[in-house]
Amino acid sequence: MPQPCVLVAEDAWSIAADLCKTVEEAGFHVEGPHCDISSAMLAFEKHRPDVAILDVQLDEGTAYALARKLADEQVPIILHSWRYTNDEVLDKFPGVTTMARPCPPAQMIATVNQVLRIA
């Protein structure tokens, strides 16, 4: 059975590197990190991920349009941010899984596993 693929879109390089390392060490295939919406969208179009971890605010603006596209294709999404509260994110994108940033690695992996079980 192939490893589940996790698309990572995060524009803060140190956080992106830590996040990708954490996800990879947990046994997932990592697609990314992508620092902007365009490259994340292109990666998604080439290969549908099993789950996506998106920073709400990327280099080109908010990731809500990308999140909607992923949701339309039934890809589970985790939106994380330090700029926006979980309530602000849920106001814009109801029903999505949200996490504050920074997030402890074990909590992120537990959340990835949880959304994969629900999907």
C-alpha positions, 0 to 999 in steps of 0.5 A, spaced: 500 500 500 502 506 498 504 512 503 498 517 503 500 523 500 500 530 504 500 536 500 504 542 504 503 549 502 507 554 507 510 560 505 515 561 511 521 557 510 523 554 517 516 552 518 515 549 511 521 545 512 519 543 519 512 541 517 515 537 511 520 533 515 515 532 521 510 529 516 515 525 512 518 522 518 511 520 520 511 515 514 507 520 509 509 522 502 510 529 502 508 534 496 512 540 497 513 545 500 509 550 496 510 557 498 504 560 493 498 558 491 500 557 483 505 552 485 500 548 490 495 548 485 499 545 479 502 540 484 494 538 486 493 538 478 498 533 477 497 528 483 491 528 487 493 528 495 490 524 500 490 530 505 493 538 504 496 542 510 495 549 508 497 556 511 491 560 510 496 566 508 501 564 502 505 569 498 499 570 493 494 571 498 489 567 502 489 560 500 481 559 501 480 558 493 485 553 493 482 550 499 475 550 495 478 547 489 481 541 494 474 540 498 471 540 491 475 534 489 474 531 496 481 532 499 481 533 506 484 540 508 488 542 515 488 550 515 493 553 519 495 560 521 498 565 526 495 571 523 487 568 523 484 565 529 480 558 528 474 562 529 476 567 523 478 561 519 471 557 520 467 564 518 471 564 511 471 556 510 466 552 515 467 545 517 474 545 515 480 542 520 483 548 523 490 549 527 494 555 530 501 555 528 506 554 531 503 547 532 507 541 536 509 536 531 505 530 535 499 534 534 499 535 527 501 528 525 495 526 530 490 531 526 493 528 519 491 521 521 484 523 524 482 527 517 485 521 513 480 516 518 474 521 516 475 521 509 
